[in-house]
Amino acid sequence: MKRRISNDKVFIYFIDDDDASISEIIKKSDQLGSYNIKIYSKSRAFIADYQDVKPKKKQVYIVFISNHLEIDEEGNSVEVIDVLKKIKT
């Protein structure tokens, strides 16, 4: 018999600064049932929240990142690879 992870132990994060994409995710989130879903328009806010996450073996963490992120305070585009590196650490 296969072991399954219950939906309440699956955490899904979306990072996208496009309002149209975010509204589409919100519309479809009702269909995702009891998954734990968080949506971020700024990668900085996601990183701040994710630093407090203490991963456990029986939980699943999925992160969807837009290939075009926001502009930082210095006027530079935030690079997806930099966000991925922060997630890894």
LUMPA-369511 format. One record per residue: residue in three letters; x, y, z of N, C-alpha, C, O in turn. Coordinates in nm, 2 decimals, decimal comma. Example, Ala and Ser with C-alpha at 12.3 -4.5 7.8 and 13.67 -1.06 7.14 Angstrom:
2
NODE    aa      npx      npy      npz     capx     capy     capz      cpx      cpy      cpz      opx      opy      opz
NODE   ALA     1,32    -0,57     0,78     1,23    -0,45     0,78     1,32    -0,33     0,78     1,42    -0,33     0,85
NODE   SER     1,28    -0,22     0,71     1,37    -0,11     0,71     1,29     0,00     0,79     1,34     0,11     0,80
//
This chain:
89
NODE    aa      npx      npy      npz     capx     capy     capz      cpx      cpy      cpz      opx      opy      opz
NODE   MET     0,08    -0,12     0,00     0,00     0,00     0,00     0,09     0,13     0,00     0,18     0,14     0,08
NODE   LYS     0,06     0,22    -0,09     0,14     0,34    -0,10     0,10     0,44     0,01    -0,02     0,45     0,05
NODE   ARG     0,19     0,51     0,07     0,17     0,61     0,17     0,14     0,74     0,09     0,21     0,77    -0,01
NODE   ARG     0,04     0,81     0,14     0,00     0,94     0,07     0,02     1,05     0,18     0,00     1,03     0,30
NODE   ILE     0,05     1,16     0,12     0,06     1,28     0,21    -0,07     1,36     0,20    -0,11     1,38     0,09
NODE   SER    -0,13     1,39     0,31    -0,26     1,46     0,31    -0,24     1,60     0,26    -0,14     1,66     0,27
NODE   ASN    -0,35     1,65     0,20    -0,35     1,79     0,14    -0,31     1,89     0,24    -0,24     1,99     0,20
NODE   ASP    -0,34     1,88     0,37    -0,31     1,98     0,47    -0,16     1,98     0,50    -0,11     2,07     0,57
NODE   LYS    -0,08     1,89     0,45     0,06     1,89     0,46     0,14     1,93     0,34     0,26     1,92     0,33
NODE   VAL     0,06     1,98     0,24     0,12     2,03     0,12     0,11     2,19     0,12     0,00     2,24     0,13
NODE   PHE     0,23     2,25     0,10     0,23     2,40     0,10     0,28     2,44    -0,04     0,38     2,41    -0,09
NODE   ILE     0,19     2,53    -0,10     0,22     2,58    -0,23     0,23     2,73    -0,23     0,15     2,80    -0,17
NODE   TYR     0,34     2,78    -0,28     0,37     2,92    -0,28     0,38     2,97    -0,43     0,44     2,90    -0,51
NODE   PHE     0,32     3,08    -0,45     0,32     3,14    -0,59     0,39     3,28    -0,57     0,35     3,36    -0,48
NODE   ILE     0,49     3,31    -0,65     0,56     3,44    -0,65     0,54     3,50    -0,79     0,60     3,45    -0,89
NODE   ASP     0,46     3,61    -0,80     0,44     3,67    -0,93     0,39     3,81    -0,91     0,30     3,83    -0,83
NODE   ASP     0,45     3,91    -0,98     0,41     4,04    -0,96     0,30     4,09    -1,06     0,26     4,20    -1,07
NODE   ASP     0,26     4,00    -1,15     0,15     4,03    -1,25     0,01     4,01    -1,18    -0,02     3,90    -1,15
NODE   ASP    -0,06     4,12    -1,17    -0,19     4,11    -1,11    -0,29     4,01    -1,18    -0,37     3,95    -1,11
NODE   ALA    -0,28     4,00    -1,31    -0,37     3,91    -1,39    -0,34     3,77    -1,35    -0,43     3,69    -1,33
NODE   SER    -0,21     3,73    -1,33    -0,17     3,60    -1,30    -0,22     3,57    -1,15    -0,27     3,46    -1,13
NODE   ILE    -0,20     3,66    -1,07    -0,24     3,64    -0,93    -0,39     3,62    -0,92    -0,44     3,54    -0,84
NODE   SER    -0,47     3,71    -0,99    -0,62     3,69    -0,98    -0,66     3,56    -1,04    -0,76     3,50    -0,99
NODE   GLU    -0,59     3,51    -1,14    -0,63     3,38    -1,19    -0,60     3,27    -1,09    -0,67     3,17    -1,08
NODE   ILE    -0,49     3,28    -1,02    -0,45     3,18    -0,92    -0,56     3,18    -0,81    -0,60     3,08    -0,76
NODE   ILE    -0,60     3,30    -0,77    -0,70     3,31    -0,66    -0,83     3,25    -0,71    -0,90     3,18    -0,62
NODE   LYS    -0,87     3,27    -0,83    -0,99     3,20    -0,88    -0,98     3,05    -0,87    -1,08     2,99    -0,84
NODE   LYS    -0,87     3,00    -0,91    -0,85     2,85    -0,91    -0,82     2,79    -0,78    -0,83     2,67    -0,76
NODE   SER    -0,78     2,88    -0,68    -0,74     2,82    -0,55    -0,86     2,75    -0,48    -0,84     2,66    -0,40
NODE   ASP    -0,98     2,79    -0,51    -1,10     2,71    -0,45    -1,10     2,57    -0,50    -1,14     2,48    -0,43
NODE   GLN    -1,05     2,54    -0,62    -1,04     2,41    -0,67    -0,93     2,32    -0,61    -0,93     2,20    -0,62
NODE   LEU    -0,84     2,39    -0,54    -0,73     2,32    -0,48    -0,76     2,26    -0,34    -0,67     2,20    -0,28
NODE   GLY    -0,88     2,29    -0,29    -0,92     2,23    -0,17    -0,84     2,27    -0,05    -0,82     2,39    -0,02
NODE   SER    -0,79     2,17     0,02    -0,73     2,20     0,15    -0,58     2,21     0,15    -0,51     2,20     0,25
NODE   TYR    -0,52     2,24     0,03    -0,38     2,27     0,03    -0,36     2,40     0,09    -0,44     2,49     0,10
NODE   ASN    -0,24     2,42     0,15    -0,20     2,55     0,21    -0,13     2,63     0,10    -0,02     2,60     0,05
NODE   ILE    -0,21     2,74     0,06    -0,16     2,82    -0,06    -0,13     2,96    -0,01    -0,21     3,02     0,06
NODE   LYS    -0,02     3,01    -0,05     0,02     3,15    -0,02     0,06     3,21    -0,15     0,14     3,15    -0,23
NODE   ILE     0,02     3,34    -0,18     0,05     3,41    -0,30     0,13     3,54    -0,27     0,09     3,61    -0,18
NODE   TYR     0,24     3,56    -0,33     0,32     3,67    -0,31     0,34     3,75    -0,44     0,37     3,69    -0,54
NODE   SER     0,33     3,89    -0,43     0,36     3,97    -0,54     0,51     4,02    -0,54     0,56     4,07    -0,64
NODE   LYS     0,57     4,00    -0,43     0,71     4,04    -0,41     0,80     3,93    -0,36     0,76     3,86    -0,26
NODE   SER     0,91     3,90    -0,42     0,99     3,79    -0,37     1,05     3,81    -0,24     1,07     3,72    -0,16
NODE   ARG     1,07     3,94    -0,20     1,13     3,98    -0,07     1,03     3,93     0,04     1,08     3,88     0,14
NODE   ALA     0,90     3,95     0,02     0,80     3,91     0,12     0,80     3,76     0,13     0,79     3,71     0,24
NODE   PHE     0,81     3,69     0,02     0,82     3,54     0,03     0,94     3,50     0,11     0,93     3,41     0,20
NODE   ILE     1,06     3,55     0,08     1,18     3,51     0,15     1,17     3,54     0,30     1,21     3,45     0,38
NODE   ALA     1,11     3,65     0,33     1,09     3,68     0,47     1,01     3,58     0,54     1,04     3,54     0,66
NODE   ASP     0,90     3,54     0,48     0,81     3,44     0,54     0,87     3,30     0,54     0,86     3,23     0,63
NODE   TYR     0,94     3,27     0,43     0,99     3,13     0,41     1,11     3,11     0,51     1,13     2,99     0,54
NODE   GLN     1,18     3,21     0,55     1,29     3,19     0,65     1,24     3,13     0,78     1,31     3,06     0,85
NODE   ASP     1,11     3,15     0,81     1,05     3,10     0,94     1,00     2,95     0,92     0,97     2,89     1,02
NODE   VAL     1,00     2,90     0,80     0,95     2,76     0,77     1,06     2,67     0,82     1,17     2,68     0,79
NODE   LYS     1,01     2,57     0,90     1,10     2,46     0,94     1,05     2,33     0,88     0,96     2,27     0,93
NODE   PRO     1,11     2,30     0,76     1,06     2,18     0,68     1,06     2,05     0,77     1,15     2,03     0,85
NODE   LYS     0,96     1,97     0,74     0,95     1,84     0,81     0,94     1,74     0,70     0,90     1,76     0,58
NODE   LYS     0,98     1,62     0,73     0,99     1,51     0,63     0,85     1,47     0,57     0,84     1,43     0,46
NODE   LYS     0,74     1,49     0,65     0,61     1,45     0,60     0,53     1,56     0,55     0,41     1,56     0,54
NODE   GLN     0,60     1,67     0,50     0,54     1,78     0,44     0,60     1,81     0,31     0,72     1,78     0,28
NODE   VAL     0,52     1,87     0,22     0,57     1,90     0,08     0,56     2,05     0,06     0,46     2,11     0,09
NODE   TYR     0,67     2,10     0,01     0,68     2,25    -0,02     0,70     2,26    -0,17     0,80     2,21    -0,23
NODE   ILE     0,61     2,34    -0,24     0,62     2,36    -0,38     0,62     2,51    -0,40     0,53     2,58    -0,35
NODE   VAL     0,71     2,56    -0,48     0,72     2,70    -0,51     0,72     2,73    -0,66     0,80     2,67    -0,73
NODE   PHE     0,62     2,81    -0,70     0,61     2,85    -0,84     0,66     2,99    -0,85     0,61     3,08    -0,78
NODE   ILE     0,75     3,02    -0,93     0,81     3,15    -0,95     0,80     3,20    -1,09     0,83     3,13    -1,18
NODE   SER     0,75     3,32    -1,10     0,74     3,38    -1,24     0,88     3,40    -1,29     0,97     3,42    -1,22
NODE   ASN     0,89     3,40    -1,42     1,02     3,42    -1,48     1,06     3,57    -1,49     1,17     3,61    -1,52
NODE   HIS     0,96     3,66    -1,46     0,98     3,80    -1,45     0,93     3,85    -1,32     0,81     3,85    -1,29
NODE   LEU     1,03     3,88    -1,23     0,99     3,93    -1,10     0,99     4,08    -1,09     1,01     4,15    -1,19
NODE   GLU     0,97     4,13    -0,97     0,96     4,28    -0,95     1,09     4,35    -0,97     1,20     4,29    -0,99
NODE   ILE     1,09     4,48    -0,97     1,20     4,57    -0,97     1,24     4,60    -0,83     1,15     4,64    -0,75
NODE   ASP     1,37     4,59    -0,79     1,41     4,62    -0,66     1,42     4,77    -0,63     1,40     4,85    -0,72
NODE   GLU     1,46     4,81    -0,51     1,46     4,95    -0,48     1,57     5,03    -0,55     1,57     5,15    -0,55
NODE   GLU     1,67     4,96    -0,61     1,77     5,02    -0,69     1,74     5,03    -0,84     1,82     5,08    -0,91
NODE   GLY     1,62     4,98    -0,87     1,58     4,99    -1,01     1,62     4,87    -1,10     1,61     4,87    -1,22
NODE   ASN     1,68     4,77    -1,03     1,72     4,65    -1,10     1,61     4,54    -1,10     1,54     4,53    -1,00
NODE   SER     1,60     4,46    -1,20     1,51     4,35    -1,20     1,56     4,24    -1,11     1,68     4,20    -1,11
NODE   VAL     1,47     4,18    -1,02     1,51     4,07    -0,93     1,53     3,95    -1,02     1,44     3,91    -1,10
NODE   GLU     1,64     3,88    -1,00     1,67     3,76    -1,08     1,61     3,64    -1,01     1,63     3,62    -0,89
NODE   VAL     1,55     3,55    -1,09     1,49     3,43    -1,04     1,59     3,34    -0,97     1,57     3,28    -0,87
NODE   ILE     1,71     3,33    -1,03     1,82     3,25    -0,98     1,86     3,29    -0,84     1,89     3,21    -0,76
NODE   ASP     1,85     3,42    -0,81     1,89     3,47    -0,68     1,78     3,43    -0,58     1,82     3,39    -0,46
NODE   VAL     1,66     3,43    -0,61     1,55     3,38    -0,52     1,57     3,23    -0,50     1,55     3,19    -0,39
NODE   LEU     1,60     3,16    -0,60     1,62     3,01    -0,59     1,73     2,98    -0,49     1,72     2,89    -0,41
NODE   LYS     1,84     3,06    -0,50     1,95     3,04    -0,41     1,91     3,06    -0,27     1,96     2,99    -0,18
NODE   LYS     1,83     3,17    -0,25     1,79     3,20    -0,11     1,70     3,09    -0,06     1,71     3,05     0,06
NODE   ILE     1,61     3,03    -0,14     1,53     2,92    -0,10     1,61     2,80    -0,06     1,59     2,74     0,04
NODE   LYS     1,72     2,77    -0,14     1,80     2,66    -0,11     1,87     2,67     0,02     1,89     2,57     0,10
NODE   THR     1,92     2,79     0,05     1,99     2,81     0,18     1,89     2,80     0,29     1,93     2,82     0,41
//
